[in-house]
Amino acid sequence: GFLARPLLWLLLWLHDNVVANYGGAIAILTLIIRVVLFPLTWQSQKSMGKMQELQPRMQAIRQKHRGKLRDKKGRMDLEAQRKMNEEIQELFKSEGANPYGGCLPIVVQIPVFFALFSMLRSAVELRHAPWIAWIHDLSLPDPYFILPVLMGVTQIYQMRMTPMSGDPMQRGLMQVFPWIFTIFSLSFPAGLVLDWTVY
């Protein structure tokens, strides 16, 4: 609430003073938030890129220790595990990489994202507020699903531009998220989907 109220105030101010259309005001508000959060996004991208560069060397360290991680009875050898982890940590330290550097900036953005989500889902000002041609009410879902499909396409494009980790499971999850978001967005208010598309 303490984040959603200022965002609503800014949305109303943009509507009254900049563009007399709530769809346009949502797009401008989203761009303002993107600009304010850009340093965090940039830091996250840099950190993920660094981790991507280090993936082959990390895999080489894991490969080197693979046969030593279990004893003859198949139990985990904690000492060998500790040595492998120390080597990986030493690699991070020597290269100035932080394995959590890509996550922390994103964690800071999550409350802003949820505040915007909450505000756009519940703002009564969006009821019966038209945006463009086929969207006559930003508080209702897009009747032709054009906006959700556009949002899905932009998310897939953005995901392909983002550096991926070497972990196949994580890569698979990242490729599935845009599809899941698109399916969910089919029933969400058009104003909210517009925000996600611009974001």
Sequence and secondary structure as in RCSB ss.txt:
>XXXX:A:sequence
GFLARPLLWLLLWLHDNVVANYGGAIAILTLIIRVVLFPLTWQSQKSMGKMQELQPRMQAIRQKHRGKLRDKKGR
MDLEAQRKMNEEIQELFKSEGANPYGGCLPIVVQIPVFFALFSMLRSAVELRHAPWIAWIHDLSLPDPYFILPVL
MGVTQIYQMRMTPMSGDPMQRGLMQVFPWIFTIFSLSFPAGLVLDWTVY
>XXXX:A:secstr
 TTHHHHHHHHHHHHHHT S HHHHHHHHHHHHHHHHHHHHHHHHHHHHHHHHHHHHHHHHHHHHGGGSB TTS 
B HHHHHHHHHHHHHHHHHHT  TTTTTHHHHHHHHHHHHHHHHHHH GGGTT   STT   TTS  TT HHHHH
HHHHHHHHHHHS   S HHHHHHHHHHHHHHHHHHTTS HHHHHHHHH 
